[in-house]
Every structure is written in C-alpha cells, then in structure tokens.
C-alpha cells in the first residue's frame, strides 16, 4: 500500500513544480518555488542544528507572511510539530 505524502513533501513538490514562478506572495515579499524551497530547507537545517528533534515544537513570533510560511514548512521538514 502506498503511504500518503507528508505536508512537507507536498510543499517540496509544489516548490519544484513552481520553479521560477511565484509560489508565496505577501505585501512585502514574493518568493518563487525555488526560493521558497531553499529558504525552508535552510530553516530546517538551522532548527536541526539547534536541537529540534522529531515531534519537537517550535514557536513562531511573526504575523501572516512569506516568512511565516517558510518557518512552518522548515519546521515540518526538520521533523518538528
């Protein structure tokens, strides 16, 4: 039986599919799929380096924005909840 894709896997797929097209847009920032994927991977690496373990929690101190989306998907990619 096939396993369902995780949300972070679906995000990575969307980033690859979007490529250089805009994927995340807010009033102050626009990210292409490639930029959003790279930013989320960097966030995941920073969180893992700081000790985020699978199922660990992360608090966000930001409003709805491109940065918030990157933080959420970076957390999920690092295994956080």
C-alpha positions in Angstrom: 0.0 0.0 0.0 1.2 3.5 -0.8 1.9 5.9 2.0 0.4 9.3 1.9 2.8 12.1 1.3 3.6 14.4 4.3 2.8 18.1 4.2 6.5 18.9 3.9 6.8 16.5 0.9 3.8 18.1 -0.8 5.4 21.6 -0.2 8.7 20.4 -1.8 6.8 19.0 -4.7 4.9 22.4 -5.1 8.3 24.2 -5.0 9.8 22.0 -7.7 6.7 22.4 -9.8 6.6 26.2 -9.4 10.3 26.6 -10.2 10.9 30.2 -11.0 7.1 31.1 -10.8 5.9 32.9 -7.7 4.6 30.5 -5.1 4.4 32.6 -1.9 3.3 36.2 -2.1 2.6 38.7 0.7 2.6 42.5 0.5 6.2 42.8 1.4 7.8 39.8 -0.3 7.4 37.4 -3.2 9.1 34.0 -3.3 9.4 31.7 -6.3 9.1 28.0 -5.8 12.8 27.6 -5.9 13.4 30.4 -3.4 10.7 29.1 -1.0 12.0 25.6 -1.1 15.6 26.7 -0.5 14.5 29.0 2.4 12.5 26.2 4.0 15.5 23.8 3.7 17.8 26.4 5.3 15.3 26.9 8.2 15.1 23.2 8.7 18.9 22.9 8.8 19.1 25.7 11.4 16.4 24.2 13.5 18.0 20.7 13.4 21.4 22.3 14.3 19.8 23.9 17.3 18.5 20.6 18.5 15.0 20.3 17.2 14.1 16.6 17.5 11.3 14.7 15.7 8.0 15.8 17.2 9.5 18.8 18.9 7.7 22.1 19.0 8.7 25.5 17.7 7.1 28.8 18.5 6.7 31.5 15.8 6.7 35.2 16.5 5.5 36.6 13.2 2.3 37.6 11.6 0.9 36.0 8.4 3.7 36.5 5.9 6.1 34.7 3.5 8.5 34.3 6.4 5.8 32.6 8.4 5.1 30.1 5.6 8.8 29.4 5.3 9.1 28.9 9.1 6.2 26.4 9.2 7.5 24.3 6.3 11.0 24.5 7.6 9.8 23.2 11.0 7.9 20.3 9.3 10.9 19.4 7.1 13.1 19.2 10.2 10.6 16.8 11.8 9.0 19.3 14.2 5.4 19.6 15.0 
